[in-house]
Amino acid sequence: MNDLPPIPLPAEGGDTSSPPTGGSMPLDGPALGRPGGGAMIELKAIRKAFNQGRPNEYWALNGIDLAIEARKVTAFRGPSGSGKTTLLTIVGCLARPTSGRVRLAEDDISGLPERFLTDIRRSTFGFVFQQFNLIKGLSALENVMLPAFPTGRPHRELRSHAESLLDRLKLAHRREARVEWLSGGEQQRVAIARALVNDPKVLIADEPTANLDTALSREFMGILESLNAEGRTIILSSHDPLVVESAAVHRVVSMRDGQLVEG
């Protein structure tokens, strides 16, 4: 399933509604595996602690320097507990680092108030979670529409857009079905449509094939390849060889114990 009709991206520089982020902070020194092209996301000295100051304090990330190239597919590989999911939450503005700096399209967003991060998260990133996180009792169509309600988009226009996404993902016939009635593969495609409803430039997927069989995992990678071909940046985590060894992935970043490792 790698021949999806194109899903339009927001025009470069078209949305200037996000607040200015102030002066940018130069990223001194080379980030591990820095790509040759332009970086969309840059992380400098990122550390993340949980239960800080308590006896069970735990550092999930410890000194991450990384540049993620725009319009490429980047996969984070590593065992459970290596920090992959935590890193994705920071990249996608779902969590703040304990220390370090995050730059998005050359703007330092590290110190922005939460309301501004919410706007950036909604307009820039789409998320496909490991458990899909669909809302039971709602239809596939209603689940897809949910993330766009805060944008104030006219309901008829939003419904039409959500229907077109489900159609492109071969789910038009299931749009009124409650999500708990769908198969695992169908639920994942609903999750992908939901992630795309606000036309994000970056799609983040955490262990996207963990609950899928081989055939559905290959189908998912075909979908990602098509979305990347349209110009979207794809960032995912996985320890599935089918994912990290896929031809759709341009770059694999290995992690262990909260740090990046070579190879």
C-alpha positions as CSV (number, residue, x, y, z in Angstrom):
1,M,0.0,0.0,0.0
2,N,2.5,2.5,-1.1
3,D,0.6,4.5,-3.7
4,L,-1.4,6.8,-1.5
5,P,-2.9,9.9,-3.3
6,P,-1.0,13.0,-2.2
7,I,-2.0,14.7,1.0
8,P,-1.2,18.4,0.8
9,L,1.4,19.9,3.1
10,P,1.2,23.4,4.5
11,A,3.1,25.9,2.4
12,E,6.6,26.7,3.5
13,G,6.5,29.8,5.6
14,G,2.8,30.0,5.1
15,D,1.8,30.1,8.8
16,T,3.3,32.8,10.8
17,S,0.9,32.7,13.6
18,S,3.3,31.1,16.1
19,P,5.0,33.6,18.3
20,P,8.6,34.6,17.8
21,T,11.0,32.5,19.9
22,G,13.6,35.1,20.5
23,G,17.3,34.7,19.8
24,S,18.6,31.4,18.5
25,M,21.3,29.5,20.3
26,P,24.1,28.2,18.2
27,L,24.7,24.5,18.4
28,D,28.4,24.3,19.0
29,G,30.2,21.2,17.9
30,P,29.0,18.4,15.7
31,A,26.0,16.4,16.6
32,L,26.3,12.6,16.3
33,G,25.5,11.6,12.8
34,R,24.7,15.2,11.7
35,P,23.2,15.0,8.2
36,G,24.6,16.9,5.3
37,G,21.3,18.7,4.5
38,G,19.3,21.2,6.5
39,A,18.3,20.1,10.0
40,M,14.6,20.6,10.9
41,I,15.1,19.7,14.6
42,E,18.3,20.1,16.6
43,L,18.9,18.9,20.1
44,K,21.8,20.1,22.2
45,A,22.9,18.5,25.5
46,I,19.4,17.1,26.2
47,R,19.0,15.4,29.6
48,K,15.7,14.2,31.1
49,A,15.2,13.1,34.7
50,F,12.2,11.5,36.3
51,N,11.6,11.7,40.1
52,Q,14.4,14.2,40.3
53,G,15.6,14.8,43.8
54,R,14.0,11.6,45.1
55,P,15.7,8.3,46.1
56,N,14.3,6.7,42.9
57,E,15.6,9.5,40.6
58,Y,16.1,8.2,37.1
59,W,17.8,9.8,34.1
60,A,16.1,8.6,30.9
61,L,18.3,10.8,28.7
62,N,21.8,11.9,29.4
63,G,23.5,14.3,27.0
64,I,21.8,13.9,23.6
65,D,23.3,16.0,20.7
66,L,21.4,15.3,17.5
67,A,20.2,16.9,14.3
68,I,17.2,15.5,12.4
69,E,17.0,16.3,8.8
70,A,13.9,17.6,7.1
71,R,11.9,15.4,4.7
72,K,13.8,12.2,5.7
73,V,12.8,9.1,7.6
74,T,14.8,8.8,10.8
75,A,14.4,5.7,13.0
76,F,15.6,5.4,16.6
77,R,16.7,1.8,17.5
78,G,17.4,0.4,20.9
79,P,16.3,-2.0,23.6
80,S,13.4,-1.2,26.0
81,G,14.5,1.4,28.5
82,S,17.0,3.0,26.2
83,G,15.2,6.3,26.1
84,K,13.6,6.2,22.6
85,T,10.1,7.1,23.7
86,T,11.3,9.8,26.0
87,L,13.3,11.4,23.2
88,L,10.3,11.3,20.9
89,T,8.2,13.1,23.5
90,I,10.8,15.9,23.7
91,V,11.2,16.1,19.9
92,G,7.4,16.4,19.6
93,C,7.0,19.0,22.3
94,L,5.0,16.6,24.5
95,A,7.6,16.9,27.3
96,R,10.3,19.3,28.3
97,P,13.9,18.3,28.9
98,T,15.3,18.7,32.4
99,S,18.2,20.5,30.7
100,G,19.5,21.2,27.2
101,R,18.1,23.1,24.2
102,V,15.7,22.2,21.5
103,R,15.5,24.1,18.1
104,L,12.8,23.7,15.5
105,A,13.5,25.2,12.1
106,E,16.4,27.2,13.6
107,D,14.2,28.7,16.4
108,D,15.0,27.9,20.0
109,I,11.8,26.7,21.5
110,S,13.2,25.4,24.8
111,G,11.8,28.2,27.0
112,L,8.5,28.9,25.4
113,P,5.4,28.9,27.6
114,E,3.2,25.8,27.4
115,R,0.4,27.5,25.4
116,F,2.9,28.3,22.6
117,L,4.3,24.8,22.7
118,T,0.7,23.5,22.3
119,D,0.2,25.6,19.2
120,I,3.5,24.3,17.8
121,R,2.6,20.7,18.6
122,R,-0.8,21.0,17.0
123,S,0.4,22.6,13.8
124,T,3.8,20.9,13.3
125,F,3.6,17.4,14.6
126,G,1.3,14.4,14.1
127,F,1.6,11.4,16.5
128,V,1.0,7.7,16.0
129,F,1.2,6.0,19.5
130,Q,2.1,2.4,20.1
131,Q,-1.3,1.6,21.5
132,F,-3.0,3.9,19.0
133,N,-4.9,5.8,21.8
134,L,-8.2,5.8,19.9
135,I,-11.3,6.8,21.8
136,K,-13.6,3.8,22.2
137,G,-17.3,4.5,21.6
138,L,-16.5,7.0,18.9
139,S,-16.4,6.2,15.2
140,A,-13.3,6.1,13.1
141,L,-14.3,9.5,11.5
142,E,-14.9,11.1,14.9
143,N,-11.5,9.9,16.2
144,V,-9.8,11.5,13.1
145,M,-11.6,14.8,13.6
146,L,-10.9,15.2,17.3
147,P,-7.4,16.8,17.2
148,A,-8.6,19.5,14.8
149,F,-11.6,20.7,16.9
150,P,-9.4,23.3,18.8
151,T,-8.4,24.9,15.6
152,G,-11.8,26.3,14.9
153,R,-12.0,24.8,11.5
154,P,-15.6,24.8,10.1
155,H,-17.2,21.5,10.9
156,R,-18.3,20.7,7.4
157,E,-14.8,21.4,6.0
158,L,-13.2,19.4,8.8
159,R,-15.5,16.4,8.2
160,S,-14.8,16.5,4.5
161,H,-11.0,16.6,5.1
162,A,-11.2,13.7,7.6
163,E,-13.3,11.6,5.2
164,S,-10.7,12.2,2.4
165,L,-7.9,11.0,4.7
166,L,-9.8,7.8,5.6
167,D,-10.6,7.3,1.9
168,R,-6.9,7.7,1.0
169,L,-6.1,5.1,3.6
170,K,-8.7,2.7,2.2
171,L,-11.1,3.1,5.1
172,A,-14.0,5.0,3.6
173,H,-16.3,2.0,4.1
174,R,-15.4,1.9,7.8
175,R,-15.6,5.6,8.7
176,E,-18.8,5.2,10.8
177,A,-17.7,2.1,12.6
178,R,-16.8,2.4,16.2
179,V,-13.0,2.0,16.6
180,E,-13.3,-1.0,18.9
181,W,-14.9,-2.9,16.1
182,L,-11.9,-2.4,13.8
183,S,-9.0,-4.8,13.2
184,G,-5.5,-3.9,14.4
185,G,-4.5,-2.8,11.0
186,E,-7.6,-0.7,10.5
187,Q,-7.1,0.9,13.9
188,Q,-3.6,1.9,13.0
189,R,-4.7,3.5,9.7
190,V,-7.3,5.5,11.7
191,A,-4.5,6.6,14.0
192,I,-2.4,7.7,10.9
193,A,-5.4,9.6,9.5
194,R,-5.9,11.3,12.9
195,A,-2.1,12.2,13.0
196,L,-2.5,13.8,9.6
197,V,-5.7,15.8,10.1
198,N,-3.9,19.0,11.0
199,D,-1.6,18.6,8.0
200,P,1.6,18.3,10.0
201,K,5.1,18.6,8.5
202,V,6.4,16.0,10.9
203,L,4.9,12.6,11.7
204,I,6.2,10.8,14.9
205,A,5.5,7.1,15.4
206,D,6.5,5.2,18.6
207,E,7.0,1.5,18.1
208,P,4.4,1.6,15.3
209,T,4.6,-2.1,14.4
210,A,4.8,-3.6,18.0
211,N,1.2,-4.9,17.8
212,L,1.1,-5.8,14.1
213,D,2.0,-9.0,12.2
214,T,4.5,-9.0,9.4
215,A,2.1,-8.2,6.6
216,L,0.6,-5.3,8.4
217,S,4.0,-4.0,9.4
218,R,5.1,-4.0,5.8
219,E,1.8,-2.2,4.9
220,F,2.6,0.4,7.5
221,M,6.1,1.0,6.1
222,G,4.6,1.4,2.7
223,I,2.3,4.1,4.0
224,L,5.2,5.9,5.7
225,E,7.2,5.8,2.5
226,S,4.4,7.4,0.5
227,L,3.9,10.2,3.2
228,N,7.7,10.8,3.1
229,A,7.6,11.0,-0.7
230,E,5.1,13.9,-0.3
231,G,7.7,15.9,1.7
232,R,6.9,15.0,5.3
233,T,9.6,14.4,7.9
234,I,9.1,11.0,9.6
235,I,10.6,10.2,13.0
236,L,10.0,6.8,14.6
237,S,11.2,4.4,17.2
238,S,11.5,0.7,16.8
239,H,13.5,-2.4,17.7
240,D,11.7,-4.3,14.8
241,P,14.3,-5.3,12.1
242,L,11.5,-5.0,9.5
243,V,11.3,-1.3,10.3
244,V,14.9,-0.3,11.0
245,E,16.2,-2.3,8.0
246,S,13.5,-1.0,5.6
247,A,14.5,0.8,2.5
248,A,12.1,3.5,3.5
249,V,14.3,4.5,6.4
250,H,17.1,7.0,5.5
251,R,18.9,7.0,8.8
252,V,19.0,4.8,11.9
253,V,20.1,6.3,15.3
254,S,21.0,3.7,17.9
255,M,20.4,4.3,21.6
256,R,21.3,2.6,24.9
257,D,21.0,3.8,28.5
258,G,19.7,7.2,27.5
259,Q,22.6,8.0,25.2
260,L,23.3,7.8,21.4
261,V,25.7,5.1,20.5
262,E,27.6,4.4,17.3
263,G,26.4,1.6,15.0
